Amino acid sequence: MEPEAKILVVDDDAVARDLLVEALHKEGYGVEAVAGGAEAIERGRTTRFDLVLTDMRMGAVDGLAVLQAFRQFSPDTCTVLLTAFGSMEGAIEAIKQGAYDYLAKPFKKEEIKLVVRRGLEHSRLVRENAQFREKLRERTEPSQLIGSSPSMLEVYKLVARVAEGRSTVLLEGENGTGKELVARAIHMQSPRRDRPFVPVNCAAIPETLIESELLGHERGAFTGATAQKRGKFEQADGGTLFLDEIGDMSLHTQAKVLRVLQKQQFTRVAGSKLVNVDVRIIAATNRDLTVLVKEGRFREDLFYRLNVVRILLPPLRERREDIPMLAHHFLRKCSGGGKLIQGFVPDTMTLLQRYHWPGNVRELENVIERAVSLSHGPLVLPDDLPEAVRTAGAAESEASRETAQGRSQLPTLEEMEKQYLMRVLREVGGNKVKAARILGIDRRTLYRMAERFGVLLGEEGPESP
């Protein structure tokens, strides 16, 4: 079994060096020791260390030089400085240079162990966040769709299947679920990608203007129409027209849109000349169009024209496993202006995953943007989140406890998930690949589930509950 972490001890005092090596070996770490700064830098260029514990004052190449060198060629390595000449100025300078911590000699073994544990955890978080950012770069260059949950994978499959054709697509989902992003992804993967993508928010245009907005108008069509105007259908010719919130469109305008869909031609407002277009329609709504049809508020013939391919976008509360990837994506997007935030502490991510997100992905982006503005350190803390997000987890846990007390001894959903995970792992003899396949998740999500439930993923399977 490999050591859980690799540590480099740097000290020209042999007694102090041996004391540190002995104490850290007993904690199960892999420890190497060198007697000077130059040797430490040379060793660091060929071997990766999780943490460097270095004396401050050591001849020509001191601890600050070691710190600066590791910051250049191994930025995720955590560095702790030690000195027998402790001072406030020295501590401030060390922290400013990027040291994780600064301790004065003589030190206590328990103090060293605690700082090393915390430093290694910090190093692990920095590496994990760097890995997240790299994965996001790989995933998000073609489009901004983020997520690897089963429900999002179904969305990706449908996008891939419909992109090459010209069929009308109907996107359904709550506000903030990313309907326009999906529409753009379909357009960008289609043969029309080099032609215009024209979005129209049907709910934001007054009824008196929407026909002119969609079809265009001739000069003098109404007061203020001083010149001919091309409508959205013409602007999207050869490309894709995205009609967002189409459920808010009036019956009169629905009739106009239906005729364009049927014939791919129309006349501008106050015009007589037929205009021919080649436009693919992608429509979106956060309302149930079948209900609107029954109520007589949406044309049935238009509904069937739009509902050729239907894609349902899941709300964020139904794909919580995607929240870490989304959160890191928005963190990268919002960080800037000299303020580099590297990631989230575990408690922050737990709160993000517990919250119910009524505003979906759009609300999550706003919360991350706020957290970046408020954060004072390299990692987002729970206090950087809005009160509603911070308190939702506690309220949810309290509600679960009250429900459990009032309903005999029925297990909670979390307990059922844990029991099912344990059962699957037992059935496959601890084979993590098979377990992830049966659960419909990837191995990374399996490890996160196991960690959340306190289940050990050993070589031969989990420990008995």
BALUMVEX-274832 format. One record per residue (C-alpha): x, y, z. Coordinates in Angstrom, 3 decimals, padded with zeros to 6 digits. Layout:
N
<rec x="X" y="Y" z="Z"/>
...
//
This chain:
465
<rec x="000.000" y="000.000" z="000.000"/>
<rec x="001.382" y="003.425" z="-000.962"/>
<rec x="001.805" y="006.126" z="001.702"/>
<rec x="-001.175" y="008.460" z="001.915"/>
<rec x="000.985" y="011.539" z="001.231"/>
<rec x="004.574" y="012.444" z="000.382"/>
<rec x="006.372" y="015.055" z="002.496"/>
<rec x="009.781" y="016.712" z="002.081"/>
<rec x="011.529" y="017.865" z="005.282"/>
<rec x="014.205" y="020.551" z="004.805"/>
<rec x="016.401" y="021.541" z="007.770"/>
<rec x="020.141" y="022.011" z="008.279"/>
<rec x="019.717" y="021.036" z="011.950"/>
<rec x="020.121" y="017.235" z="011.967"/>
<rec x="018.389" y="016.795" z="015.358"/>
<rec x="015.311" y="018.800" z="014.329"/>
<rec x="015.270" y="017.086" z="010.933"/>
<rec x="015.356" y="013.579" z="012.425"/>
<rec x="012.675" y="014.508" z="014.967"/>
<rec x="010.318" y="015.672" z="012.216"/>
<rec x="010.968" y="012.612" z="010.045"/>
<rec x="010.272" y="010.241" z="012.957"/>
<rec x="007.041" y="012.014" z="013.951"/>
<rec x="005.696" y="012.098" z="010.389"/>
<rec x="006.670" y="008.495" z="009.643"/>
<rec x="004.588" y="007.408" z="012.634"/>
<rec x="001.596" y="009.177" z="011.074"/>
<rec x="001.902" y="006.988" z="007.972"/>
<rec x="003.326" y="009.598" z="005.597"/>
<rec x="006.072" y="008.982" z="003.067"/>
<rec x="008.882" y="011.284" z="004.213"/>
<rec x="012.142" y="012.385" z="002.577"/>
<rec x="014.668" y="014.685" z="004.250"/>
<rec x="017.412" y="016.969" z="002.945"/>
<rec x="019.848" y="019.266" z="004.748"/>
<rec x="019.624" y="022.426" z="002.626"/>
<rec x="017.514" y="024.617" z="000.359"/>
<rec x="019.422" y="023.954" z="-002.861"/>
<rec x="019.096" y="020.199" z="-002.397"/>
<rec x="015.371" y="020.598" z="-001.670"/>
<rec x="014.774" y="022.548" z="-004.898"/>
<rec x="016.745" y="019.989" z="-006.935"/>
<rec x="014.725" y="017.149" z="-005.373"/>
<rec x="011.444" y="018.941" z="-005.995"/>
<rec x="012.151" y="019.258" z="-009.724"/>
<rec x="012.254" y="015.477" z="-010.131"/>
<rec x="009.794" y="014.267" z="-007.475"/>
<rec x="006.296" y="015.455" z="-006.679"/>
<rec x="005.637" y="016.253" z="-002.996"/>
<rec x="002.283" y="016.990" z="-001.380"/>
<rec x="003.834" y="019.121" z="001.360"/>
<rec x="007.211" y="020.746" z="002.125"/>
<rec x="008.195" y="021.430" z="005.733"/>
<rec x="011.217" y="023.734" z="005.615"/>
<rec x="013.353" y="025.698" z="008.032"/>
<rec x="013.435" y="029.424" z="007.321"/>
<rec x="017.148" y="030.210" z="007.862"/>
<rec x="019.558" y="027.856" z="006.064"/>
<rec x="022.704" y="029.325" z="004.555"/>
<rec x="022.620" y="030.689" z="001.003"/>
<rec x="019.292" y="029.143" z="-000.055"/>
<rec x="016.769" y="029.790" z="002.716"/>
<rec x="013.207" y="028.655" z="003.311"/>
<rec x="011.646" y="031.538" z="001.369"/>
<rec x="013.736" y="030.583" z="-001.682"/>
<rec x="012.483" y="026.994" z="-001.355"/>
<rec x="008.911" y="028.289" z="-001.095"/>
<rec x="009.266" y="030.486" z="-004.200"/>
<rec x="010.829" y="027.662" z="-006.229"/>
<rec x="008.058" y="025.191" z="-005.387"/>
<rec x="005.434" y="027.842" z="-006.165"/>
<rec x="006.866" y="027.958" z="-009.690"/>
<rec x="007.256" y="024.300" z="-010.610"/>
<rec x="004.738" y="022.676" z="-008.221"/>
<rec x="002.067" y="025.264" z="-007.318"/>
<rec x="-000.257" y="022.714" z="-005.688"/>
<rec x="002.433" y="021.669" z="-003.155"/>
<rec x="001.699" y="023.074" z="000.298"/>
<rec x="004.667" y="024.718" z="002.101"/>
<rec x="005.044" y="025.245" z="005.863"/>
<rec x="007.956" y="027.322" z="007.200"/>
<rec x="009.726" y="026.743" z="010.538"/>
<rec x="012.156" y="029.056" z="012.338"/>
<rec x="013.857" y="029.458" z="015.700"/>
<rec x="013.684" y="033.229" z="015.227"/>
<rec x="009.941" y="033.742" z="015.175"/>
<rec x="008.653" y="037.253" z="014.527"/>
<rec x="005.499" y="038.922" z="013.297"/>
<rec x="007.373" y="040.341" z="010.308"/>
<rec x="008.669" y="036.901" z="009.328"/>
<rec x="005.192" y="035.362" z="009.556"/>
<rec x="003.633" y="038.105" z="007.449"/>
<rec x="006.344" y="037.810" z="004.793"/>
<rec x="005.991" y="034.012" z="004.654"/>
<rec x="002.224" y="034.176" z="004.195"/>
<rec x="002.532" y="036.948" z="001.596"/>
<rec x="004.951" y="034.753" z="-000.366"/>
<rec x="002.347" y="031.952" z="-000.436"/>
<rec x="003.255" y="029.766" z="002.558"/>
<rec x="000.379" y="027.758" z="003.998"/>
<rec x="001.572" y="028.307" z="007.581"/>
<rec x="004.492" y="029.543" z="009.690"/>
<rec x="005.567" y="027.907" z="012.958"/>
<rec x="008.191" y="028.923" z="015.503"/>
<rec x="010.707" y="026.556" z="017.087"/>
<rec x="010.684" y="024.823" z="019.477"/>
<rec x="007.487" y="023.220" z="018.220"/>
<rec x="005.215" y="020.594" z="019.729"/>
<rec x="004.747" y="017.337" z="017.841"/>
<rec x="000.955" y="017.577" z="018.072"/>
<rec x="001.093" y="021.085" z="016.622"/>
<rec x="003.200" y="019.877" z="013.688"/>
<rec x="000.851" y="016.930" z="013.063"/>
<rec x="-002.205" y="019.200" z="013.056"/>
<rec x="-000.667" y="021.731" z="010.659"/>
<rec x="000.527" y="018.954" z="008.332"/>
<rec x="-002.931" y="017.358" z="008.281"/>
<rec x="-004.570" y="020.662" z="007.449"/>
<rec x="-001.921" y="021.517" z="004.892"/>
<rec x="-002.351" y="018.215" z="003.081"/>
<rec x="-006.117" y="018.713" z="003.004"/>
<rec x="-005.571" y="022.172" z="001.532"/>
<rec x="-003.207" y="020.711" z="-001.075"/>
<rec x="-005.757" y="018.029" z="-001.963"/>
<rec x="-008.511" y="020.627" z="-002.430"/>
<rec x="-006.292" y="022.761" z="-004.674"/>
<rec x="-005.473" y="019.708" z="-006.846"/>
<rec x="-009.122" y="018.615" z="-007.053"/>
<rec x="-010.223" y="022.084" z="-008.082"/>
<rec x="-007.493" y="022.223" z="-010.731"/>
<rec x="-008.701" y="018.862" z="-012.062"/>
<rec x="-012.273" y="020.158" z="-012.166"/>
<rec x="-011.188" y="023.218" z="-014.133"/>
<rec x="-009.284" y="021.049" z="-016.613"/>
<rec x="-012.285" y="018.781" z="-017.126"/>
<rec x="-014.486" y="021.805" z="-017.638"/>
<rec x="-012.144" y="023.147" z="-020.303"/>
<rec x="-012.373" y="019.797" z="-022.092"/>
<rec x="-016.152" y="019.592" z="-021.801"/>
<rec x="-017.272" y="023.153" z="-022.374"/>
<rec x="-015.359" y="024.330" z="-025.448"/>
<rec x="-017.982" y="022.937" z="-027.901"/>
<rec x="-020.934" y="024.245" z="-025.813"/>
<rec x="-021.745" y="025.523" z="-022.354"/>
<rec x="-023.826" y="022.481" z="-021.375"/>
<rec x="-022.478" y="021.157" z="-018.078"/>
<rec x="-023.309" y="017.922" z="-016.266"/>
<rec x="-022.799" y="014.170" z="-016.353"/>
<rec x="-025.947" y="012.991" z="-014.556"/>
<rec x="-028.099" y="010.345" z="-016.289"/>
<rec x="-030.808" y="012.901" z="-017.075"/>
<rec x="-028.314" y="015.265" z="-018.725"/>
<rec x="-026.737" y="012.430" z="-020.671"/>
<rec x="-030.193" y="011.771" z="-022.145"/>
<rec x="-030.375" y="015.435" z="-023.162"/>
<rec x="-026.949" y="015.182" z="-024.840"/>
<rec x="-028.055" y="012.077" z="-026.763"/>
<rec x="-031.191" y="013.809" z="-028.047"/>
<rec x="-029.211" y="016.926" z="-029.019"/>
<rec x="-026.777" y="014.767" z="-030.991"/>
<rec x="-029.600" y="012.894" z="-032.746"/>
<rec x="-031.673" y="015.921" z="-033.781"/>
<rec x="-028.833" y="018.323" z="-034.633"/>
<rec x="-028.185" y="017.005" z="-038.137"/>
<rec x="-031.830" y="017.207" z="-039.251"/>
<rec x="-034.252" y="020.073" z="-039.744"/>
<rec x="-037.091" y="018.849" z="-037.504"/>
<rec x="-038.738" y="021.352" z="-035.196"/>
<rec x="-037.674" y="020.873" z="-031.560"/>
<rec x="-039.709" y="021.676" z="-028.445"/>
<rec x="-037.719" y="022.286" z="-025.260"/>
<rec x="-039.624" y="022.030" z="-021.983"/>
<rec x="-038.339" y="022.867" z="-018.520"/>
<rec x="-038.513" y="025.259" z="-015.613"/>
<rec x="-037.043" y="028.742" z="-015.801"/>
<rec x="-033.270" y="028.680" z="-015.453"/>
<rec x="-032.733" y="025.102" z="-016.653"/>
<rec x="-030.733" y="026.168" z="-019.723"/>
<rec x="-033.194" y="025.897" z="-022.595"/>
<rec x="-031.426" y="028.516" z="-024.694"/>
<rec x="-028.070" y="026.779" z="-024.130"/>
<rec x="-029.567" y="023.539" z="-025.474"/>
<rec x="-031.029" y="025.399" z="-028.465"/>
<rec x="-027.621" y="026.927" z="-029.224"/>
<rec x="-025.954" y="023.516" z="-028.844"/>
<rec x="-028.358" y="022.015" z="-031.409"/>
<rec x="-027.669" y="024.894" z="-033.793"/>
<rec x="-023.876" y="024.727" z="-033.357"/>
<rec x="-023.819" y="020.988" z="-034.078"/>
<rec x="-026.071" y="021.272" z="-037.129"/>
<rec x="-025.259" y="022.001" z="-040.805"/>
<rec x="-026.674" y="025.498" z="-040.108"/>
<rec x="-023.885" y="026.379" z="-037.659"/>
<rec x="-022.395" y="028.997" z="-040.018"/>
<rec x="-025.760" y="030.738" z="-040.430"/>
<rec x="-027.534" y="032.947" z="-037.842"/>
<rec x="-028.970" y="031.772" z="-034.528"/>
<rec x="-031.718" y="034.265" z="-033.671"/>
<rec x="-033.322" y="034.134" z="-030.207"/>
<rec x="-036.710" y="035.732" z="-029.489"/>
<rec x="-038.277" y="035.997" z="-026.029"/>
<rec x="-041.975" y="035.902" z="-026.858"/>
<rec x="-042.975" y="036.922" z="-023.321"/>
<rec x="-040.874" y="040.094" z="-023.412"/>
<rec x="-042.381" y="041.615" z="-026.587"/>
<rec x="-045.693" y="043.538" z="-026.336"/>
<rec x="-048.588" y="041.966" z="-028.253"/>
<rec x="-048.847" y="045.041" z="-030.480"/>
<rec x="-045.245" y="044.628" z="-031.642"/>
<rec x="-044.616" y="040.889" z="-031.793"/>
<rec x="-045.986" y="040.371" z="-035.314"/>
<rec x="-043.772" y="043.164" z="-036.646"/>
<rec x="-040.846" y="041.771" z="-034.639"/>
<rec x="-041.231" y="038.300" z="-036.140"/>
<rec x="-042.302" y="039.100" z="-039.717"/>
<rec x="-040.921" y="042.611" z="-040.211"/>
<rec x="-042.825" y="045.577" z="-041.646"/>
<rec x="-042.881" y="047.919" z="-044.612"/>
<rec x="-042.260" y="051.635" z="-044.403"/>
<rec x="-045.372" y="053.465" z="-043.162"/>
<rec x="-046.936" y="050.312" z="-041.726"/>
<rec x="-047.641" y="052.227" z="-038.483"/>
<rec x="-046.641" y="055.408" z="-036.745"/>
<rec x="-042.885" y="055.470" z="-036.408"/>
<rec x="-042.240" y="052.918" z="-039.168"/>
<rec x="-039.959" y="055.200" z="-041.175"/>
<rec x="-038.174" y="052.398" z="-043.040"/>
<rec x="-038.613" y="048.792" z="-044.078"/>
<rec x="-037.575" y="046.347" z="-041.333"/>
<rec x="-036.577" y="042.694" z="-041.661"/>
<rec x="-038.185" y="040.503" z="-039.006"/>
<rec x="-036.638" y="037.683" z="-037.001"/>
<rec x="-037.691" y="035.051" z="-039.551"/>
<rec x="-035.746" y="036.857" z="-042.276"/>
<rec x="-032.780" y="037.468" z="-039.998"/>
<rec x="-032.635" y="033.721" z="-039.284"/>
<rec x="-032.854" y="032.708" z="-042.965"/>
<rec x="-030.662" y="029.650" z="-043.525"/>
<rec x="-030.187" y="029.299" z="-039.765"/>
<rec x="-032.198" y="028.705" z="-036.592"/>
<rec x="-034.960" y="030.766" z="-034.964"/>
<rec x="-035.320" y="030.157" z="-031.221"/>
<rec x="-038.795" y="031.050" z="-029.933"/>
<rec x="-038.470" y="031.172" z="-026.149"/>
<rec x="-041.548" y="031.201" z="-023.859"/>
<rec x="-043.793" y="030.376" z="-026.793"/>
<rec x="-046.596" y="029.492" z="-024.382"/>
<rec x="-047.036" y="033.241" z="-023.759"/>
<rec x="-047.771" y="033.971" z="-027.421"/>
<rec x="-051.305" y="035.140" z="-028.280"/>
<rec x="-053.643" y="033.016" z="-030.426"/>
<rec x="-053.504" y="035.646" z="-033.205"/>
<rec x="-049.705" y="035.521" z="-033.374"/>
<rec x="-049.765" y="031.709" z="-033.100"/>
<rec x="-051.802" y="031.605" z="-036.310"/>
<rec x="-049.200" y="033.745" z="-038.106"/>
<rec x="-046.326" y="031.554" z="-036.890"/>
<rec x="-048.167" y="028.380" z="-037.907"/>
<rec x="-048.531" y="029.634" z="-041.492"/>
<rec x="-044.821" y="030.409" z="-041.706"/>
<rec x="-043.973" y="026.946" z="-040.376"/>
<rec x="-046.256" y="025.303" z="-042.930"/>
<rec x="-045.143" y="027.255" z="-045.997"/>
<rec x="-041.780" y="028.829" z="-045.060"/>
<rec x="-043.081" y="032.083" z="-046.508"/>
<rec x="-044.941" y="035.173" z="-045.289"/>
<rec x="-045.622" y="038.835" z="-045.986"/>
<rec x="-044.292" y="041.660" z="-043.854"/>
<rec x="-046.769" y="043.822" z="-041.916"/>
<rec x="-048.452" y="046.173" z="-044.447"/>
<rec x="-046.654" y="044.373" z="-047.252"/>
<rec x="-047.935" y="042.389" z="-050.245"/>
<rec x="-044.794" y="040.639" z="-051.468"/>
<rec x="-044.191" y="037.046" z="-050.361"/>
<rec x="-040.893" y="036.512" z="-048.565"/>
<rec x="-039.439" y="032.985" z="-048.741"/>
<rec x="-037.198" y="031.720" z="-045.938"/>
<rec x="-035.443" y="028.533" z="-044.897"/>
<rec x="-035.596" y="028.523" z="-041.103"/>
<rec x="-035.397" y="025.791" z="-038.505"/>
<rec x="-037.579" y="026.429" z="-035.465"/>
<rec x="-036.616" y="025.527" z="-031.910"/>
<rec x="-039.307" y="026.508" z="-029.403"/>
<rec x="-039.131" y="026.529" z="-025.612"/>
<rec x="-041.595" y="026.850" z="-022.769"/>
<rec x="-041.773" y="026.537" z="-019.005"/>
<rec x="-045.508" y="025.820" z="-019.219"/>
<rec x="-047.428" y="022.635" z="-020.009"/>
<rec x="-048.647" y="023.227" z="-023.561"/>
<rec x="-051.022" y="020.251" z="-023.422"/>
<rec x="-052.892" y="021.987" z="-020.589"/>
<rec x="-052.954" y="025.265" z="-022.545"/>
<rec x="-054.350" y="023.399" z="-025.550"/>
<rec x="-057.169" y="021.930" z="-023.433"/>
<rec x="-057.911" y="025.391" z="-022.036"/>
<rec x="-058.084" y="026.818" z="-025.562"/>
<rec x="-055.114" y="029.139" z="-025.004"/>
<rec x="-052.752" y="027.391" z="-027.400"/>
<rec x="-053.530" y="026.148" z="-030.892"/>
<rec x="-053.555" y="022.371" z="-031.129"/>
<rec x="-052.289" y="022.385" z="-034.732"/>
<rec x="-049.351" y="024.601" z="-033.779"/>
<rec x="-048.573" y="022.357" z="-030.789"/>
<rec x="-048.276" y="019.313" z="-033.054"/>
<rec x="-046.113" y="021.306" z="-035.479"/>
<rec x="-043.741" y="022.216" z="-032.667"/>
<rec x="-043.795" y="018.909" z="-030.801"/>
<rec x="-041.926" y="016.897" z="-033.454"/>
<rec x="-038.955" y="016.261" z="-031.148"/>
<rec x="-039.495" y="016.994" z="-027.448"/>
<rec x="-036.587" y="017.467" z="-025.025"/>
<rec x="-037.361" y="017.801" z="-021.323"/>
<rec x="-034.695" y="019.622" z="-019.286"/>
<rec x="-034.490" y="018.426" z="-015.668"/>
<rec x="-034.527" y="020.937" z="-012.801"/>
<rec x="-031.276" y="021.250" z="-010.866"/>
<rec x="-032.764" y="019.622" z="-007.734"/>
<rec x="-033.172" y="016.407" z="-009.772"/>
<rec x="-029.522" y="016.314" z="-010.854"/>
<rec x="-027.667" y="017.349" z="-007.713"/>
<rec x="-024.621" y="015.307" z="-008.713"/>
<rec x="-023.982" y="017.941" z="-011.412"/>
<rec x="-023.780" y="020.800" z="-008.898"/>
<rec x="-020.002" y="020.494" z="-008.183"/>
<rec x="-019.128" y="020.654" z="-011.885"/>
<rec x="-021.543" y="023.548" z="-012.483"/>
<rec x="-020.280" y="025.402" z="-009.418"/>
<rec x="-016.647" y="025.121" z="-010.546"/>
<rec x="-017.626" y="026.226" z="-014.047"/>
<rec x="-019.299" y="029.372" z="-012.719"/>
<rec x="-016.411" y="029.971" z="-010.313"/>
<rec x="-013.984" y="029.967" z="-013.234"/>
<rec x="-016.328" y="032.211" z="-015.209"/>
<rec x="-016.812" y="034.739" z="-012.385"/>
<rec x="-013.232" y="034.853" z="-011.062"/>
<rec x="-011.227" y="037.658" z="-012.570"/>
<rec x="-010.068" y="041.203" z="-012.048"/>
<rec x="-007.077" y="039.986" z="-010.041"/>
<rec x="-009.249" y="037.950" z="-007.659"/>
<rec x="-008.419" y="034.272" z="-008.122"/>
<rec x="-010.689" y="031.916" z="-006.181"/>
<rec x="-009.443" y="028.336" z="-006.425"/>
<rec x="-012.476" y="026.361" z="-005.238"/>
<rec x="-014.788" y="025.450" z="-002.371"/>
<rec x="-014.289" y="023.991" z="001.083"/>
<rec x="-016.229" y="020.702" z="001.544"/>
<rec x="-018.889" y="022.266" z="003.816"/>
<rec x="-019.690" y="024.866" z="001.155"/>
<rec x="-020.196" y="022.219" z="-001.509"/>
<rec x="-022.393" y="020.199" z="000.877"/>
<rec x="-024.657" y="023.225" z="001.365"/>
<rec x="-024.839" y="023.837" z="-002.395"/>
<rec x="-025.901" y="020.234" z="-002.984"/>
<rec x="-028.562" y="020.318" z="-000.248"/>
<rec x="-030.309" y="023.475" z="-001.430"/>
<rec x="-033.431" y="022.956" z="-003.579"/>
<rec x="-032.577" y="025.638" z="-006.233"/>
<rec x="-035.998" y="027.010" z="-007.255"/>
<rec x="-034.194" y="029.232" z="-009.780"/>
<rec x="-032.213" y="026.265" z="-011.107"/>
<rec x="-028.862" y="026.725" z="-012.882"/>
<rec x="-029.394" y="030.465" z="-013.302"/>
<rec x="-029.797" y="030.873" z="-009.533"/>
<rec x="-026.675" y="028.790" z="-008.897"/>
<rec x="-024.670" y="031.057" z="-011.201"/>
<rec x="-025.913" y="034.140" z="-009.329"/>
<rec x="-025.005" y="032.572" z="-005.965"/>
<rec x="-021.472" y="031.731" z="-007.149"/>
<rec x="-020.998" y="035.234" z="-008.558"/>
<rec x="-022.051" y="036.675" z="-005.175"/>
<rec x="-019.714" y="034.293" z="-003.314"/>
<rec x="-016.749" y="035.322" z="-005.480"/>
<rec x="-017.468" y="038.977" z="-004.695"/>
<rec x="-017.611" y="038.324" z="-000.929"/>
<rec x="-014.809" y="035.772" z="-000.551"/>
<rec x="-011.577" y="036.942" z="001.091"/>
<rec x="-009.514" y="033.783" z="000.602"/>
<rec x="-008.605" y="031.239" z="-002.061"/>
<rec x="-011.602" y="028.994" z="-001.244"/>
<rec x="-015.318" y="029.806" z="-000.981"/>
<rec x="-016.556" y="029.401" z="002.608"/>
<rec x="-020.127" y="028.699" z="003.845"/>
<rec x="-020.388" y="032.297" z="005.111"/>
<rec x="-019.928" y="033.510" z="001.520"/>
<rec x="-023.278" y="031.938" z="000.560"/>
<rec x="-026.703" y="033.602" z="000.939"/>
<rec x="-028.586" y="032.822" z="004.144"/>
<rec x="-031.251" y="030.846" z="002.245"/>
<rec x="-028.610" y="028.428" z="000.939"/>
<rec x="-026.848" y="028.148" z="004.314"/>
<rec x="-030.024" y="027.412" z="006.272"/>
<rec x="-031.726" y="025.108" z="003.741"/>
<rec x="-029.557" y="022.121" z="004.684"/>
<rec x="-030.215" y="022.555" z="008.397"/>
<rec x="-033.967" y="022.973" z="007.833"/>
<rec x="-034.024" y="019.909" z="005.578"/>
<rec x="-032.234" y="017.802" z="008.204"/>
<rec x="-034.569" y="019.009" z="010.970"/>
<rec x="-037.638" y="018.265" z="008.839"/>
<rec x="-036.310" y="014.763" z="008.170"/>
<rec x="-035.820" y="014.144" z="011.892"/>
<rec x="-039.332" y="015.374" z="012.735"/>
<rec x="-040.848" y="013.251" z="009.992"/>
<rec x="-038.968" y="010.183" z="011.174"/>
<rec x="-040.188" y="010.725" z="014.744"/>
<rec x="-043.791" y="011.153" z="013.599"/>
<rec x="-043.894" y="008.152" z="011.250"/>
<rec x="-042.759" y="005.156" z="013.266"/>
<rec x="-039.286" y="004.105" z="012.122"/>
<rec x="-039.475" y="004.464" z="008.330"/>
<rec x="-035.968" y="004.991" z="006.869"/>
<rec x="-035.105" y="008.337" z="005.305"/>
<rec x="-034.347" y="008.624" z="001.582"/>
<rec x="-030.649" y="009.037" z="002.438"/>
<rec x="-030.730" y="005.827" z="004.500"/>
<rec x="-032.446" y="004.003" z="001.629"/>
<rec x="-029.766" y="005.259" z="-000.783"/>
<rec x="-027.040" y="003.997" z="001.546"/>
<rec x="-028.727" y="000.603" z="001.955"/>
<rec x="-029.100" y="000.264" z="-001.813"/>
<rec x="-025.461" y="001.248" z="-002.390"/>
<rec x="-024.328" y="-001.356" z="000.170"/>
<rec x="-026.528" y="-004.024" z="-001.431"/>
<rec x="-025.191" y="-003.344" z="-004.943"/>
<rec x="-021.591" y="-003.452" z="-003.694"/>
<rec x="-022.225" y="-006.771" z="-001.939"/>
<rec x="-023.883" y="-008.243" z="-005.042"/>
<rec x="-020.878" y="-007.405" z="-007.246"/>
<rec x="-018.315" y="-008.411" z="-004.642"/>
<rec x="-017.012" y="-004.875" z="-004.245"/>
<rec x="-016.282" y="-004.424" z="-007.976"/>
<rec x="-016.477" y="-000.644" z="-008.315"/>
<rec x="-016.810" y="-000.626" z="-012.116"/>
<rec x="-019.793" y="-003.015" z="-012.020"/>
<rec x="-021.361" y="-001.146" z="-009.100"/>
<rec x="-021.141" y="002.199" z="-010.905"/>
<rec x="-022.661" y="000.637" z="-014.048"/>
<rec x="-025.628" y="-000.823" z="-012.118"/>
<rec x="-026.200" y="002.472" z="-010.291"/>
<rec x="-026.044" y="004.413" z="-013.563"/>
<rec x="-023.253" y="006.711" z="-012.371"/>
<rec x="-019.549" y="007.171" z="-013.069"/>
<rec x="-016.826" y="006.008" z="-010.666"/>
<rec x="-016.137" y="009.526" z="-009.419"/>
<rec x="-019.767" y="009.869" z="-008.315"/>
<rec x="-019.576" y="006.396" z="-006.727"/>
<rec x="-016.599" y="007.480" z="-004.618"/>
<rec x="-018.424" y="010.647" z="-003.581"/>
<rec x="-021.493" y="008.632" z="-002.558"/>
<rec x="-019.363" y="006.212" z="-000.584"/>
<rec x="-017.603" y="009.060" z="001.198"/>
<rec x="-020.925" y="010.752" z="002.011"/>
<rec x="-022.369" y="007.577" z="003.520"/>
<rec x="-019.167" y="006.457" z="005.250"/>
<rec x="-018.875" y="003.327" z="003.095"/>
<rec x="-015.361" y="001.968" z="002.566"/>
<rec x="-014.536" y="000.972" z="-001.013"/>
<rec x="-011.834" y="-001.620" z="-000.373"/>
<rec x="-010.263" y="-004.111" z="-002.726"/>
<rec x="-012.717" y="-006.867" z="-001.743"/>
<rec x="-015.764" y="-004.721" z="-001.148"/>
<rec x="-017.203" y="-002.537" z="001.610"/>
<rec x="-017.033" y="-003.291" z="005.284"/>
<rec x="-020.140" y="-004.745" z="006.778"/>
<rec x="-022.558" y="-002.099" z="008.028"/>
//
